[in-house]
Amino acid sequence: MAADRPAADRPAAGPPASLALRDGVLTIGGALDIEGAADLWPDLLRAAAQARGRPLVFDLAAVTRWDSAGATLLAEAERLHGGNAEWRGA
């Protein structure tokens, strides 16, 4: 359990997760880990669903780290979008 490890052994907290949508490009930044994915979950899924029928791009160049929670969020967003999203900077 991470809480049982000394602070020096735990991964450093990165910048908070961020999301921006412009012209069909969802730019995601910061840590897309369990905490960041939880923060972005409702907004990212809403944006992906609203882009149905139009191209969708995930720009991940500013993501500092991610884990299975972040990957799950992106997969669910792509599913709600209803088509294949383009992934950049992954």
N, C-alpha and C positions, 0 to 999 in steps of 0.2 A: 504494500500500500504506500503510495507516495507520501502521505502524511507521516509515516513512520521513518522516512529517510531524513537525514540531516538536510538542511536547506541547501548546502553546497552541492549535494548530490542530485537535487531535483532540477529539471529543466527550467531555465530562466523564463519568466513570463515575457512574452513578446508584446508587440503593440496590439491594442484591441482590434478585433476584426472590424472591417469596414466594407461598405457596399455602395456603389454608385452605378446608376443606370443612365446610359446616354446612347441614343441611336442604336438600340438593340444590343449594346455591349454592356454586360454586367461586369464591372471592375471590382474585384474582391481583393482586399489587402489585409495584412496582419496575420494573426494566428487563426487558422481554420481548424482548430482542434475542438474538443468537446464543448468547451466554453464559448468559443467564437462561433461555432456552428449553431449552438443554442441561441445566441444573440441574433444571428442573421436569419434563422430558420423562417419565421413568418414573412419577412420582407422579401427574401430571395425567392421563396416559393410563389408569393403573390406576383412578383415581377415576371417570373418564368411563365406562369399561367396566363398572364395578360399578353405575353408575346406570342401566344399560340398563332400559328399560321404565318408567322414572320421568322426570319432567321434570328437565332440567338447565339451569342458568343459569350463564353466565360473567359475573362482576362484574368489570369492567375499570376501574372508576373510579380505582383507586390505581396503575394502570400509568403509569409516568413516560415511557416511550417504548417503541416496538416496531418491529420490522423484519420482513422476509419470513420469518425463522426463527420468530418468535413467531406470525405468521399461519398458518404451516404447522402448528405445534403445535396451535393451536386448531382448525384444520380437521381434523386427524387425530383429535383428541379427540372432535370432533362425529361423525366417521365411526364411531369405535369405540363411541360411545354408541348409534348406530343410529337416531337421530332428530335433529330440529332442536333445537339448543340456543338458548336466549334469550341474547342478548348485551346487557348493561347497561353504561352508562358508556363505551362505545366512541366 
